[in-house]
Amino acid sequence: MAANNKHEVIAGSNLENVLRAGHFAVTGELGPPTGADKSVIEEKAEHLKGIVDAVNITDNQTAVARMSSISVGSMLVDLGLEPVIQMTVRDRNRLAIQADLFGAWALGARNLLCLTGDHMTFGNHPEAKGVYDMDSIQFLQVMRRMGEEGTAESGDELEGAPSFFLGAAANPFAPPYEYRPYRLAKKVQAGAKFIQTQCIYNIPRFKEYMQRAGDLGLLDDVYVLAGVTPLKSSGMAWYMANNVPGLDVPKDVVGRMKAAVSDIPKEDKKARSKAQREEGIQICVETIEQMKEIPGVSGVHIMAIEWEPAVSVIAEKAGLLPRPTV
Amino acid sequence: MKKGSWVQNYPGFLEKLYKFAEGVFLSLDPLWSAIGYDTSEKLLKPGEDLFKNVIFDCNECGQCVLHYTGMTCPMNCPKQLRNGPCGGTRLNGHCEVHEDMKCVWVDAFERSQKMPLYGEEILDIEPIHNWRREDESAWINMLREKDGTYEESEPEKLQINDKRYWE
C-alpha cells in the first residue's frame, strides 16, 4: 500500500506530528452538551488542556441530538486545543458531509474521524430517518481523494480542498472476529492514517487482533490508538458488559469493580463511589501500561465518558505527562 | 427485517446458479437489445424481484452485489453497509438494532467461505452507492454498464496477500 505511506505529512496537525515523531500519543474525548450551553465546553476543555495531544468531539453520540462537532471543534481551536472532528454518515448525505467539512477546515480543524455512527433507534429521536448515503469506508475514500486530488466526490475541482489527517474506528471485539482485521485493511486502503479502537477490556482478544493486523501488513501504514474508558462503578461495568452491543467487558473486570467495595458498608455511599472510581482508574492505568508493550500500538485514546477530570489523573499515573511539543 | 431462506445456507450452489444464469442472460443480449433494454426491464423485473425476494430478501437497489457479499443481501443491514459489519454486532453475532436477527455480515462472512468461485470478493471495497439505480433491474443494468449507457465505479481489490479463509 505505497499510497498510504505513513511518513508523508498530510495536514500537519499536532496529533499527526506527535505520531510521526514517534511519541506515544494521547487523545481525549469531549461530548458536546445536549443544547446550546457554551460554558459546558469551556469547563470540559479546561480538564483536557495540556493533558492530551488532541480531543475528539463526538457527533450526535449515541444518536442523541447535541451541539455539532464542528462548532465545538471551532470553539476548541479558539481555546487552544486541537480537535479531532468526528463525523458520522448517519445524519448527513454526501452533499452535507462535504459542505460541513469545507467549513470545518476553514475554521481550523485538521483531524477527521470518519464513522458509521450508532443507529437512530438507540438515541432520543428513534423515529428519525437514517441517511447512510455512504459507509465509513467510502467516506474515507471521498476525503482521501479530496486531499490528494483536490476534488469533490463528484470529481469537480474545489476552490481550496481540505486535506485532513484521516482517522477511522475499529472494533476488535465484535463478531465476525476473523473478518474484523480485513475490515481494518479496507479502512487503511481507503485512506485512514490513524485508528481509534473500541474501549479495550478484553486484552487477550485485542492482542490477537493486533497480531493479525501485523500479519496483514497494516501496521506499517496506520497508527493505532488503543481505546480505553475508565469504569466509574460496578453498575456501569455490569451495564456495559450486558447492554451495550459491540462491547466486551470480561467477568473478571466486572468482578474487580465489585470487589473494590466489598469491605465498605452499603450505607456509606460516598466511600463506595470513591473506592470504585479509584479502582476504575487503576484498571485503566494498568490497561494503558499493557498497551505500551503491544507492537503497533502508537498511543491511547482515553474516553472518560462524562468524567473529563479523570483524564489528567489517568495520564499522570500512566506516565504520559508532560505531553511533547512538536 | 430479513427472514432469509433455507437455500441461502447453500451458498456454493447459489453462486454456481448465479454464474449459470448470468451466462444465459448475457448470451441472450442480442434479444434484449432487439427489444430494447427499457422494455426488457419491464418484462424481466417482476421475475427478477420475485426470485430475489424469495431467496435473498432483495431490497431492489438495482446494483446487485450478492456474489461479493456471500450471496447475502447487504441492504438488509439497518445501516445498509456494503463493506462489512459496523462496530455494533452483538457478542452472539446478532444485529445491534434487531436483537432477533443475525448480523448480515456474520452470515455473509460464513457463507463467503463456502464459495470457491466468488467468496474472496467479500474483501473488495464496494464503491459509493448510486441511489439512482434503486428499483431498476440489476440484470439489465449489467448490460447498460457493458454498452456504456451507465458508468459506474468498480469495486477496488484489497491489496493484501493473506486470504486464508477463502483458499
Boltz contact constraints between the chains, C-beta under 6 A:
constraints:
  - contact:
      token1: [A, 1]
      token2: [B, 159]
      max_distance: 6.0
  - contact:
      token1: [A, 116]
      token2: [B, 79]
      max_distance: 6.0
  - contact:
      token1: [A, 116]
      token2: [B, 86]
      max_distance: 6.0
  - contact:
      token1: [A, 119]
      token2: [B, 78]
      max_distance: 6.0
  - contact:
      token1: [A, 119]
      token2: [B, 97]
      max_distance: 6.0
  - contact:
      token1: [A, 121]
      token2: [B, 97]
      max_distance: 6.0
  - contact:
      token1: [A, 132]
      token2: [B, 79]
      max_distance: 6.0
  - contact:
      token1: [A, 132]
      token2: [B, 80]
      max_distance: 6.0
  - contact:
      token1: [A, 134]
      token2: [B, 128]
      max_distance: 6.0
  - contact:
      token1: [A, 135]
      token2: [B, 81]
      max_distance: 6.0
  - contact:
      token1: [A, 135]
      token2: [B, 83]
      max_distance: 6.0
  - contact:
      token1: [A, 137]
      token2: [B, 83]
      max_distance: 6.0
  - contact:
      token1: [A, 138]
      token2: [B, 128]
      max_distance: 6.0
  - contact:
      token1: [A, 171]
      token2: [B, 87]
      max_distance: 6.0
  - contact:
      token1: [A, 174]
      token2: [B, 87]
      max_distance: 6.0
  - contact:
      token1: [A, 174]
      token2: [B, 89]
      max_distance: 6.0
  - contact:
      token1: [A, 175]
      token2: [B, 89]
      max_distance: 6.0
  - contact:
      token1: [A, 175]
      token2: [B, 93]
      max_distance: 6.0
  - contact:
      token1: [A, 175]
      token2: [B, 106]
      max_distance: 6.0
  - contact:
      token1: [A, 176]
      token2: [B, 106]
      max_distance: 6.0
  - contact:
      token1: [A, 176]
      token2: [B, 109]
      max_distance: 6.0
  - contact:
      token1: [A, 179]
      token2: [B, 109]
      max_distance: 6.0
  - contact:
      token1: [A, 182]
      token2: [B, 123]
      max_distance: 6.0
  - contact:
      token1: [A, 183]
      token2: [B, 84]
      max_distance: 6.0
  - contact:
      token1: [A, 185]
      token2: [B, 158]
      max_distance: 6.0
  - contact:
      token1: [A, 185]
      token2: [B, 160]
      max_distance: 6.0
  - contact:
      token1: [A, 186]
      token2: [B, 83]
      max_distance: 6.0
  - contact:
      token1: [A, 186]
      token2: [B, 125]
      max_distance: 6.0
  - contact:
      token1: [A, 198]
      token2: [B, 87]
      max_distance: 6.0
  - contact:
      token1: [A, 216]
      token2: [B, 160]
      max_distance: 6.0
  - contact:
      token1: [A, 216]
      token2: [B, 162]
      max_distance: 6.0
  - contact:
      token1: [A, 245]
      token2: [B, 88]
      max_distance: 6.0
  - contact:
      token1: [A, 245]
      token2: [B, 90]
      max_distance: 6.0
  - contact:
      token1: [A, 245]
      token2: [B, 96]
      max_distance: 6.0
  - contact:
      token1: [A, 246]
      token2: [B, 87]
      max_distance: 6.0
  - contact:
      token1: [A, 246]
      token2: [B, 88]
      max_distance: 6.0
